[in-house]
Amino acid sequence: MLATMFVLVPLLLPAPAQSTKPFTVKINSPWKTNVWFDSGKNVGFPCNYTGQKPIFRWYHNDVEITDTIVTDARISTYMASDGEFFLNIHNIKYEDAGTIKCVGELNGYSDSAELKFEVYEPITLKASAIQYGQLGGDAEVDCETAGRPGPAYRFWNFKNRTSVAQSEKFDFSESKLLIKPMMDEDATDYICGVYNGKTNQLKRFRITLRCWILTTN
């Protein structure tokens, strides 16, 4: 009886596909999501690459930033010695908010990366620093601010920094502190604290509440 012969043939697997991308670009930024800046800051955005070095172009809100086409002297670009390409915005303004895009091109191939961001103005008090309420009636202490957009959180303190607790006497309503009713001791200074969680900005405003007495003939 003839022995059955088995021949092992090595299985040839296809070689891993090689990337055809000569390079990739990336905006090398610590800000991935929820990108906010306070106005007046100087902000730099670096764009770097892996692979072959491309020719870079920057766009701000779909407008290319070049040395010959300058739409705003505050916005400029430059190439660092390590190959990173920067877009700088000096004294950033509310109107600068939008999208920046870094584009790399080489031999007909291109790659791009973009980043969206918003700009908020510093928080300032819009309401009067001296306000009035009627003795024996309800009083409203308004802490409306001029920040854009509106701050996310408010808190109230008395002038000695003691917290004003929510109660039937003191009621917080959006930008107002409602005092029901107003007594002599309520005519004092109040501290309105405004915290914008988007920009980690905290402001405190002192508001003086004075009383007036309604008189009848």
Secondary structure, 3 states (H helix, E strand, C coil): CCCCCCCCCCCCCCCCCCCCCCEEEEECCCCCCCCEEECCCCEEEEEEEEECCCEEEEEECCEEECCCCCCCCCEEEEECCCCCEEEEECCCCHHHCEEEEEEEEECCEEEEEEEEEEEECCCCECCCCEEEEECCCCEEEECCECCCCCCCEEEEEECCCCECCCCCCEEEECCEEEECCCCHHHCCEEEEEEEECCCCEEEEEEEEEEEECCCCC
